[in-house]
């Protein structure tokens, strides 16, 4: 809760909101579970109203924050007075695995701890510089369920990462993405900025190969990976924050990948 509260305080300051303004809280994590969840800790740490509506998005993996954004957006769309706090917290270091296994060695090397948060509301109340979630989409990739897994074993959480993951993303992403964009009257050429979850360097390269974007298009994703590692769900929020602060043009398309294999997309204007 303390790590999440630090991120949430910054989000409140950035949005010029007070704790008492929050009507809904959406928490995201895949590195632990408890009842009550860490959302209760956030209520106490931040001094949120005891009447706040709480929703937890659990075990969605690296794209979990995009799932959380969809939930937060639904609350805001349903109630124009809603003020939603989204907080993603991952403590991947709790699940460091000892011993030699190639899959575990990769996960030990790239995953890191992190937290990120944002505050949002109805798009009708958005200011000119606010980023607004316009669309969200999702798809499972066929015959890939065993390529990425996150299970509880005898010695804690065990992650399985197949070397086939980048290749599957490279071959399956473009057909789904093009169809999803076309359903909204859009094409890849209409995307001004890309925010790609950096599951690892090969994931970024696979997305680039599938979509035809260049290294400059995913430079900030690579920058966040180099500085912080793969923090699982908070990572895409780090990337979006940097793009927003640097005045990146819109529309911006965010992409994340997780167990399933699944792809999640969010389009911001």
C-alpha positions as CSV (number, residue, x, y, z in Angstrom):
1,X,0.0,0.0,0.0
2,X,2.8,2.5,0.7
3,X,4.4,2.1,-2.7
4,X,1.0,2.5,-4.3
5,X,0.2,5.5,-2.1
6,X,3.3,7.3,-3.2
7,X,2.3,6.9,-6.8
8,X,-1.3,7.8,-6.0
9,X,-0.3,11.0,-4.2
10,X,1.6,12.2,-7.3
11,X,-1.3,11.3,-9.5
12,X,-3.7,13.4,-7.2
13,X,-1.3,16.3,-7.4
14,X,-0.9,16.0,-11.1
15,X,-4.7,16.0,-11.5
16,X,-5.1,18.8,-9.0
17,X,-7.5,16.6,-7.0
18,X,-7.9,16.0,-3.3
19,X,-8.3,12.5,-1.7
20,X,-11.9,13.4,-0.8
21,X,-12.7,13.8,-4.5
22,X,-12.2,10.2,-5.3
23,X,-15.4,8.2,-5.8
24,X,-13.9,5.0,-7.3
25,X,-10.6,3.2,-6.9
26,X,-9.4,0.5,-9.4
27,X,-6.3,-1.5,-8.3
28,X,-4.2,-3.7,-10.5
29,X,-1.7,-6.4,-9.4
30,X,-0.6,-9.9,-10.4
31,X,2.2,-10.4,-7.9
32,X,0.2,-11.1,-4.7
33,X,-3.2,-11.5,-3.3
34,X,-4.9,-11.0,0.0
35,X,-8.3,-10.1,1.5
36,X,-8.7,-7.3,2.2
37,X,-6.6,-6.3,-0.8
38,X,-4.1,-3.4,-0.9
39,X,-6.9,-1.1,-1.9
40,X,-7.9,-0.9,1.7
41,X,-4.4,0.2,2.5
42,X,-4.6,2.9,-0.1
43,X,-7.8,4.2,1.5
44,X,-6.1,4.4,4.8
45,X,-2.8,5.8,3.6
46,X,-4.4,8.5,1.4
47,X,-7.4,9.3,3.5
48,X,-9.9,8.4,0.8
49,X,-13.6,8.4,1.7
50,X,-14.8,5.3,3.3
51,X,-17.6,5.3,0.8
52,X,-15.2,4.8,-2.2
53,X,-16.2,2.0,-4.6
54,X,-13.4,-0.5,-4.9
55,X,-12.6,-2.8,-7.8
56,X,-9.5,-5.0,-8.2
57,X,-8.1,-6.3,-11.5
58,X,-5.9,-9.3,-10.6
59,X,-3.6,-11.7,-12.5
60,X,-4.0,-10.1,-15.9
61,X,-0.2,-9.8,-16.2
62,X,1.7,-7.1,-18.1
63,X,-1.4,-5.6,-19.8
64,X,-3.3,-5.3,-16.5
65,X,-3.2,-1.5,-16.4
66,X,-5.0,-1.4,-19.7
67,X,-7.7,-3.7,-18.3
68,X,-7.8,-1.3,-15.3
69,X,-8.2,1.7,-17.6
70,X,-11.2,0.0,-19.3
71,X,-12.9,-0.4,-15.9
72,X,-12.1,3.1,-14.9
73,X,-13.4,4.5,-18.2
74,X,-16.6,2.5,-17.7
75,X,-17.2,4.1,-14.3
76,X,-16.5,7.6,-15.7
77,X,-18.9,6.9,-18.7
78,X,-21.6,5.7,-16.3
79,X,-21.4,8.7,-14.0
80,X,-20.1,12.1,-15.2
81,X,-19.5,13.0,-11.5
82,X,-17.1,10.0,-11.0
83,X,-13.5,10.7,-10.1
84,X,-11.6,7.5,-10.5
85,X,-8.1,6.6,-9.0
86,X,-6.3,3.8,-10.9
87,X,-3.3,2.3,-9.1
88,X,-1.1,-0.5,-10.4
89,X,1.4,-2.1,-8.1
90,X,3.7,-5.0,-8.7
91,X,6.4,-6.5,-6.4
92,X,8.0,-8.9,-8.7
93,X,11.1,-9.3,-6.5
94,X,8.9,-11.2,-4.0
95,X,8.9,-14.0,-6.4
96,X,12.5,-14.3,-7.3
97,X,13.3,-17.9,-8.1
98,X,16.5,-19.6,-7.1
99,X,18.2,-22.5,-9.0
100,X,18.9,-22.9,-12.7
101,X,16.1,-22.9,-15.2
102,X,16.3,-20.9,-18.4
103,X,12.7,-19.6,-18.2
104,X,13.2,-18.5,-14.6
105,X,16.5,-16.9,-15.3
106,X,14.9,-14.7,-18.0
107,X,12.1,-13.7,-15.6
108,X,14.6,-13.0,-12.8
109,X,16.6,-10.8,-15.1
110,X,13.9,-8.6,-16.6
111,X,11.1,-8.2,-14.0
112,X,11.2,-5.4,-11.4
113,X,9.1,-3.7,-8.8
114,X,7.1,-0.6,-9.6
115,X,3.9,1.4,-9.0
116,X,2.0,3.9,-11.1
117,X,-1.3,5.7,-10.7
118,X,-3.6,8.1,-12.5
119,X,-6.8,10.0,-11.8
120,X,-9.5,10.4,-14.4
121,X,-13.1,11.3,-15.0
122,X,-15.7,11.8,-17.7
123,X,-14.2,12.9,-21.0
124,X,-16.8,15.7,-21.3
125,X,-14.9,17.4,-18.4
126,X,-11.4,16.9,-19.9
127,X,-9.2,19.9,-20.6
128,X,-7.5,20.4,-23.9
129,X,-4.2,18.9,-22.7
130,X,-5.8,15.8,-21.1
131,X,-5.4,12.4,-22.6
132,X,-8.8,10.8,-23.2
133,X,-9.3,7.0,-23.7
134,X,-11.2,6.8,-26.9
135,X,-11.2,3.1,-27.6
136,X,-10.1,-0.2,-26.0
137,X,-9.8,-3.6,-27.6
138,X,-8.6,-7.1,-26.7
139,X,-7.9,-10.4,-28.3
140,X,-6.6,-13.8,-27.4
141,X,-4.0,-15.3,-29.7
142,X,-4.8,-18.8,-30.9
143,X,-2.9,-21.8,-29.6
144,X,-0.7,-19.9,-27.3
145,X,-2.1,-20.5,-23.8
146,X,0.9,-22.3,-22.6
147,X,3.5,-19.9,-23.9
148,X,3.2,-17.5,-20.9
149,X,2.1,-18.7,-17.5
150,X,2.1,-17.5,-13.9
151,X,1.4,-20.2,-11.4
152,X,1.8,-20.8,-7.7
153,X,4.3,-23.6,-7.1
154,X,6.0,-25.2,-4.1
155,X,8.4,-22.3,-3.9
156,X,6.2,-19.3,-4.7
157,X,5.1,-17.8,-8.0
158,X,6.7,-19.5,-11.0
159,X,6.6,-17.8,-14.4
160,X,6.9,-19.6,-17.7
161,X,8.1,-17.7,-20.7
162,X,8.5,-19.5,-24.0
163,X,11.0,-18.4,-26.5
164,X,8.1,-18.6,-29.1
165,X,6.3,-15.6,-27.6
166,X,7.9,-12.9,-29.8
167,X,7.3,-14.9,-33.0
168,X,3.7,-15.5,-32.1
169,X,3.1,-11.8,-31.5
170,X,4.9,-10.9,-34.8
171,X,2.7,-13.2,-36.8
172,X,-0.6,-12.7,-35.1
173,X,-0.7,-9.0,-34.1
174,X,-1.1,-7.2,-37.4
175,X,-4.2,-9.1,-38.7
176,X,-6.1,-8.4,-35.5
177,X,-4.9,-4.9,-35.0
178,X,-5.7,-3.9,-38.6
179,X,-9.2,-5.4,-38.3
180,X,-9.8,-3.6,-34.9
181,X,-8.6,-0.2,-36.2
182,X,-10.7,-0.7,-39.4
183,X,-13.8,-1.3,-37.4
184,X,-13.3,2.3,-36.1
185,X,-12.5,3.8,-39.5
186,X,-8.8,3.9,-38.7
187,X,-5.6,2.5,-40.1
188,X,-2.0,2.1,-38.7
189,X,-1.0,5.2,-40.7
190,X,-3.4,7.2,-38.5
191,X,-1.5,6.4,-35.3
192,X,0.8,9.3,-34.4
193,X,2.4,7.8,-31.3
194,X,3.0,4.2,-30.1
195,X,3.2,3.1,-26.5
196,X,4.3,-0.5,-26.4
197,X,4.7,-2.5,-23.3
198,X,8.4,-3.7,-23.3
199,X,8.1,-7.3,-22.2
200,X,11.7,-7.4,-23.3
201,X,13.8,-6.2,-26.2
202,X,12.6,-9.0,-28.5
203,X,8.9,-8.1,-27.8
204,X,9.6,-4.5,-29.0
205,X,11.3,-5.8,-32.1
206,X,8.5,-8.2,-32.9
207,X,5.8,-5.5,-32.6
208,X,7.9,-3.2,-34.8
209,X,8.2,-6.0,-37.4
210,X,4.5,-6.7,-37.3
211,X,3.4,-3.1,-37.5
212,X,6.1,-1.5,-39.7
213,X,7.1,1.1,-37.1
214,X,10.7,2.2,-36.6
215,X,13.0,2.3,-33.6
216,X,12.1,6.0,-33.0
217,X,8.5,5.0,-32.5
218,X,9.3,2.7,-29.5
219,X,12.2,4.7,-28.2
220,X,10.4,5.7,-25.0
221,X,9.3,2.1,-24.4
222,X,12.9,1.0,-24.7
223,X,14.0,3.9,-22.4
224,X,11.6,2.8,-19.6
225,X,12.7,-0.8,-20.0
226,X,16.4,0.2,-19.7
227,X,15.8,2.4,-16.6
228,X,13.3,0.4,-14.7
229,X,13.0,-3.1,-16.2
230,X,9.7,-4.8,-16.9
231,X,7.5,-3.8,-13.9
232,X,4.6,-5.7,-15.3
233,X,1.3,-3.8,-15.2
234,X,2.6,-0.3,-14.1
235,X,5.1,-0.2,-17.1
236,X,2.7,1.0,-19.7
237,X,1.6,3.9,-17.4
238,X,5.2,4.9,-17.0
239,X,5.5,5.1,-20.8
240,X,2.2,7.0,-21.3
241,X,3.2,9.5,-18.6
242,X,6.5,10.2,-20.4
243,X,4.8,10.6,-23.7
244,X,2.2,12.9,-22.2
245,X,4.8,15.1,-20.4
246,X,6.9,15.3,-23.6
247,X,3.9,16.5,-25.7
248,X,3.7,13.4,-27.9
249,X,1.1,13.8,-30.7
250,X,-2.1,12.0,-30.7
251,X,-3.8,9.6,-31.4
252,X,-1.6,7.4,-29.3
253,X,-2.0,3.6,-29.4
254,X,-1.0,1.6,-26.3
255,X,-0.3,-2.1,-26.6
256,X,0.3,-4.7,-23.9
257,X,0.7,-8.5,-23.9
258,X,0.1,-11.0,-21.2
259,X,-0.9,-14.6,-20.3
260,X,-3.3,-16.1,-22.8
261,X,-1.4,-15.1,-24.9
262,X,-3.5,-12.0,-25.0
263,X,-3.1,-8.5,-26.5
264,X,-4.7,-5.4,-25.1
265,X,-5.0,-2.1,-26.9
266,X,-6.0,1.4,-25.8
267,X,-6.3,4.4,-28.1
268,X,-5.9,7.9,-26.7
269,X,-6.8,11.2,-28.2
